[in-house]
Amino acid sequence: MVANGIGEESTIDFQSNWLTVDGSLLRADVLRSSRSDRLSVSAEELGRVLLPGRRAILTTIEDFYQTQIFAHPDSTIVRPSLWTAQLGTTTQTDGKQSKVFTNEGYNNGGIIQTVEEINPSFHEHWNAVKQAGFLPEVRRVSKGQQGGAWLLLRKPSLPDVLKHWLQYDSTNLQTAIETLKDDDSEAQLRTIRTFRVMGEIAVDEVSNPERSRHQIGLMLAMAALKSAVGDTTGYNQEIDDAFDYADNDTSIDQASIRALENSTFELNT
């Protein structure tokens, strides 16, 4: 039985970058709020909203991103996070006795990006976002009608997929990308070749059960490097190889494949 009227026929839409279901904003079913007109959603139901809604979510993110680039051509624009479900009202969120945040999370004061900073009762909602291949985060709204703590999602980048789903050590990737920006074309090629050789050596040193995951990680790291130098053909080849590898390896979980799909959705290389 599907509770709260959320089912297969429910309509997913967006009010700017706020997710709605059947015209209503969502709230997690963990804390009671008798005065809320939002649609209560369990972690399981949230997953049933996000999984079939992935394309609509990604399209909304990309459309919003492109609109902002067009409107602010001289500014650095990042892809927006989408607000998915309220975790607690302002009263439930604020104060040392917060029902949403752990002490560490409350003291953070900024964007929550690790699950340990929210109370365990919300972990399943957090994991529902991650299982759908999106990167979860929690933010506070200090006042107004939307005041309180909210669970958001954002489209992962390739480095995000490497870190949060594949557990691939990408410590040197960002350094390599930054180095490429200052190199001439020949130096860029040498840097990329060196990164692959070192990466293949590292993959060979990994035990067999983990080798496949690390091989895919290397392909994605190479895709990120090639994207950084504008090598669209090379980028696409690395991504295609990573998908082929993942599709033929049952040890790669579906959440990781979804995250890879999400990260490469209409990516402008």
C-alpha positions as CSV (number, residue, x, y, z in Angstrom):
1,M,0.0,0.0,0.0
2,V,1.3,3.4,-0.9
3,A,0.7,6.0,2.0
4,N,0.1,9.7,1.8
5,G,-1.3,9.6,-1.8
6,I,2.2,9.2,-3.4
7,G,2.0,6.6,-6.1
8,E,3.0,5.7,-9.6
9,E,0.5,8.2,-11.1
10,S,1.8,11.1,-8.9
11,T,2.9,14.2,-10.9
12,I,6.4,15.5,-10.3
13,D,6.9,19.2,-11.0
14,F,9.1,22.2,-9.9
15,Q,8.4,25.6,-8.4
16,S,11.7,27.2,-9.5
17,N,14.2,24.8,-7.9
18,W,11.8,23.3,-5.3
19,L,10.5,19.8,-6.0
20,T,6.7,19.2,-5.8
21,V,4.5,16.2,-6.0
22,D,0.9,16.6,-7.1
23,G,1.4,20.4,-6.5
24,S,2.7,20.1,-2.9
25,L,6.1,20.5,-1.3
26,L,7.3,17.5,0.6
27,R,8.3,16.9,4.2
28,A,10.0,13.9,5.8
29,D,7.6,11.7,7.9
30,V,10.1,11.6,10.8
31,L,8.9,14.6,12.9
32,R,5.3,15.6,13.3
33,S,4.0,19.0,12.2
34,S,0.3,19.4,12.7
35,R,0.3,22.8,11.0
36,S,2.1,21.8,7.8
37,D,0.3,21.5,4.5
38,R,3.2,19.7,2.9
39,L,2.9,16.1,1.7
40,S,4.5,13.7,4.2
41,V,7.0,11.3,2.6
42,S,8.8,8.3,3.9
43,A,12.3,7.4,2.7
44,E,10.8,4.6,0.5
45,E,8.3,7.0,-1.0
46,L,11.0,9.6,-1.6
47,G,12.9,6.9,-3.6
48,R,9.8,6.2,-5.6
49,V,9.6,9.9,-6.5
50,L,13.2,10.4,-7.4
51,L,13.9,7.2,-9.4
52,P,11.3,7.7,-12.1
53,G,11.7,11.4,-11.9
54,R,15.5,11.5,-12.6
55,R,15.2,12.8,-16.2
56,A,12.8,15.6,-15.2
57,I,15.1,16.5,-12.3
58,L,18.2,16.6,-14.4
59,T,16.5,18.5,-17.2
60,T,15.3,21.1,-14.6
61,I,18.8,21.5,-13.3
62,E,20.4,21.9,-16.7
63,D,17.7,24.3,-17.9
64,F,18.1,26.4,-14.8
65,Y,21.9,26.3,-15.2
66,Q,21.8,27.3,-18.9
67,T,19.4,30.2,-18.1
68,Q,21.7,31.5,-15.5
69,I,24.7,31.3,-17.8
70,F,22.8,33.3,-20.4
71,A,21.7,35.9,-17.9
72,H,25.1,36.3,-16.3
73,P,27.7,35.7,-19.0
74,D,30.6,37.3,-16.9
75,S,29.9,35.3,-13.7
76,T,30.9,31.9,-12.5
77,I,27.7,29.8,-12.5
78,V,27.3,26.5,-10.8
79,R,24.5,24.0,-11.2
80,P,21.8,24.5,-8.6
81,S,20.7,22.1,-5.9
82,L,17.1,21.2,-5.8
83,W,15.1,21.4,-2.6
84,T,13.3,18.0,-2.0
85,A,11.8,17.6,1.4
86,Q,11.7,19.5,4.7
87,L,13.2,17.7,7.6
88,G,12.1,20.0,10.4
89,T,10.5,23.3,11.0
90,T,12.5,26.2,12.4
91,T,11.5,25.3,16.0
92,Q,12.5,21.6,15.4
93,T,15.8,22.7,13.7
94,D,17.2,25.5,15.7
95,G,18.9,25.4,19.1
96,K,21.3,23.0,20.8
97,Q,18.5,20.5,21.2
98,S,17.9,20.4,17.5
99,K,15.9,17.4,16.4
100,V,17.4,17.4,13.0
101,F,21.2,18.0,13.5
102,T,23.8,16.2,15.6
103,N,26.0,18.5,17.6
104,E,28.6,18.5,14.9
105,G,26.0,19.4,12.3
106,Y,24.5,22.2,14.4
107,N,27.9,23.7,15.0
108,N,28.7,23.5,11.2
109,G,26.3,26.3,10.5
110,G,26.6,25.9,6.8
111,I,25.7,23.3,4.2
112,I,25.6,19.8,5.6
113,Q,27.4,17.4,3.2
114,T,28.0,14.3,5.4
115,V,25.3,12.1,6.8
116,E,26.9,12.0,10.2
117,E,25.8,15.6,10.8
118,I,22.1,14.8,10.8
119,N,20.2,12.6,13.3
120,P,20.0,8.9,12.4
121,S,16.2,9.1,12.0
122,F,16.8,11.0,8.7
123,H,19.6,8.8,7.3
124,E,17.2,6.7,5.2
125,H,15.9,9.9,3.5
126,W,19.5,10.9,2.8
127,N,20.3,7.5,1.4
128,A,17.2,7.6,-0.8
129,V,18.7,10.6,-2.6
130,K,22.1,8.9,-2.9
131,Q,20.5,5.6,-4.2
132,A,18.9,7.7,-7.0
133,G,22.4,8.8,-8.0
134,F,22.2,12.3,-6.6
135,L,24.4,14.0,-4.1
136,P,22.4,14.8,-0.9
137,E,22.9,17.9,1.3
138,V,21.0,19.6,4.0
139,R,20.5,23.4,4.3
140,R,18.7,25.7,6.7
141,V,16.2,28.4,5.8
142,S,16.3,30.9,8.7
143,K,12.8,32.3,8.4
144,G,9.7,32.7,6.3
145,Q,7.2,30.1,5.1
146,Q,9.9,27.7,4.2
147,G,11.9,28.1,7.4
148,G,13.6,25.0,8.9
149,A,16.0,22.3,7.6
150,W,15.7,20.9,4.1
151,L,17.1,17.9,2.3
152,L,18.4,18.9,-1.1
153,L,19.9,17.0,-4.0
154,R,22.4,18.1,-6.7
155,K,23.7,16.6,-9.9
156,P,27.1,14.9,-9.1
157,S,30.2,15.7,-11.1
158,L,32.6,13.0,-12.2
159,P,34.9,13.6,-9.2
160,D,31.8,13.3,-7.0
161,V,31.0,9.9,-8.5
162,L,34.6,8.8,-7.9
163,K,34.6,9.8,-4.3
164,H,31.0,9.1,-3.1
165,W,30.0,6.0,-5.0
166,L,33.1,4.3,-6.3
167,Q,35.4,5.1,-3.4
168,Y,38.2,5.8,-5.9
169,D,41.1,7.8,-4.6
170,S,40.9,10.9,-6.8
171,T,43.2,13.0,-4.6
172,N,45.5,13.8,-7.5
173,L,42.7,14.4,-10.1
174,Q,41.9,18.0,-9.2
175,T,45.6,18.9,-9.1
176,A,46.1,17.4,-12.5
177,I,43.1,19.3,-13.9
178,E,44.5,22.6,-12.5
179,T,47.9,21.8,-14.0
180,L,46.4,21.2,-17.4
181,K,45.0,24.7,-17.5
182,D,48.5,26.2,-17.6
183,D,50.1,23.7,-19.9
184,D,50.5,24.0,-23.7
185,S,49.0,21.2,-25.8
186,E,52.1,19.0,-25.8
187,A,52.5,19.3,-22.1
188,Q,48.8,18.5,-21.6
189,L,49.2,15.3,-23.6
190,R,52.2,14.3,-21.5
191,T,50.3,15.0,-18.2
192,I,47.3,12.9,-19.4
193,R,49.5,10.0,-20.5
194,T,51.4,10.1,-17.2
195,F,48.1,10.1,-15.2
196,R,46.9,7.0,-17.1
197,V,50.1,5.1,-16.7
198,M,50.2,5.8,-12.9
199,G,46.5,5.0,-12.7
200,E,47.0,1.6,-14.4
201,I,49.8,0.8,-12.0
202,A,47.6,1.6,-9.1
203,V,44.7,-0.5,-10.5
204,D,47.1,-3.5,-10.9
205,E,48.0,-3.3,-7.2
206,V,44.4,-3.5,-6.1
207,S,43.0,-6.9,-5.0
208,N,40.7,-8.7,-7.5
209,P,37.4,-8.0,-5.8
210,E,38.0,-4.2,-6.0
211,R,39.9,-4.0,-9.3
212,S,36.8,-3.5,-11.5
213,R,35.6,-0.6,-9.4
214,H,39.0,1.0,-9.6
215,Q,39.3,0.4,-13.4
216,I,36.0,2.2,-13.9
217,G,37.3,5.0,-11.6
218,L,40.4,5.4,-13.7
219,M,38.2,5.7,-16.9
220,L,36.1,8.4,-15.3
221,A,39.2,10.2,-14.1
222,M,40.6,10.1,-17.6
223,A,37.2,11.4,-18.9
224,A,37.4,14.4,-16.5
225,L,41.0,15.2,-17.7
226,K,40.0,15.0,-21.4
227,S,37.0,17.1,-20.7
228,A,39.2,19.7,-19.1
229,V,41.2,20.1,-22.3
230,G,38.2,20.1,-24.6
231,D,38.8,16.6,-26.0
232,T,35.1,15.8,-26.6
233,T,35.9,12.6,-28.6
234,G,38.2,11.3,-25.9
235,Y,35.8,12.2,-23.1
236,N,32.9,10.3,-24.8
237,Q,35.1,7.3,-25.5
238,E,36.2,7.0,-21.8
239,I,32.5,7.4,-20.7
240,D,31.3,4.8,-23.1
241,D,34.0,2.4,-21.9
242,A,33.1,3.0,-18.3
243,F,29.4,2.2,-19.0
244,D,30.3,-0.9,-20.9
245,Y,32.6,-2.1,-18.1
246,A,30.0,-1.4,-15.4
247,D,27.2,-3.0,-17.4
248,N,29.2,-6.2,-17.6
249,D,30.2,-6.4,-14.0
250,T,27.5,-7.4,-11.5
251,S,29.6,-6.1,-8.6
252,I,28.9,-2.5,-9.6
253,D,25.7,-1.5,-7.8
254,Q,22.8,0.3,-9.4
255,A,23.3,3.4,-7.4
256,S,26.8,3.9,-8.8
257,I,25.5,3.4,-12.3
258,R,22.7,5.9,-11.7
259,A,25.2,8.4,-10.4
260,L,27.3,8.0,-13.5
261,E,24.3,8.5,-15.7
262,N,23.3,11.6,-13.8
263,S,26.8,13.1,-13.9
264,T,27.0,12.7,-17.6
265,F,23.5,13.8,-18.5
266,E,23.7,16.5,-21.2
267,L,27.1,17.4,-20.0
268,N,28.6,20.2,-22.0
269,T,32.2,19.2,-22.8
